[in-house]
């Protein structure tokens, strides 16, 4: 039996100024509808459900081991009028797994699923060392993330330059960006 994201024995803990900033933006705007694009992690569900009125988990990469399949998964997956508009999207490192065209389609789909002023939180790999490991992000609290090795995602991630990420996220406007010492960059972007 394959271990779940919650059972991974090795973890690293990092301060997440991006998550902290994204939560602050959403709370200031009174938002309470969250879309999580990562796997269903019990700690994340518990943390998010404590303040979210509506929480949707759409593990974009769960069954898509190849990049082409992951790109295809983003096409139309996120938008369902029954879900209603989201105020916060946790994209984690999803965009690092996709080719630019697939990532652009995912961002377009996220845009359609969000209300004006919605906040997008994303992590993007920026160093070669970070592209060699797949991670499941676990929310410890509003300022701290655990980075656990992802048991199911064994492919390499793509690194991206900040200017390319900003162009990719449009019409979201990058409000804050944080370069972390662990090879990731966090982005907090608001839908204009």
Secondary structure, DSSP 8 states (H G I E B T S, - for coil): ----GGG-S-EEEEE-HHHHHHHHHHHHTT--EEEE-S---HHHHHHHHTT-SEEEE--TTTT--SHHHHHHHTSSSS--GGG--EEEEEEETGGGGS-HHHHHHHHHHHHHTEEEEEEEEEEEE-SHHHHT--EEEEEEETTEEEEEE-SS--S------HHHHHHHHTTEEEEEEEE-TTSEEEEEEEE-
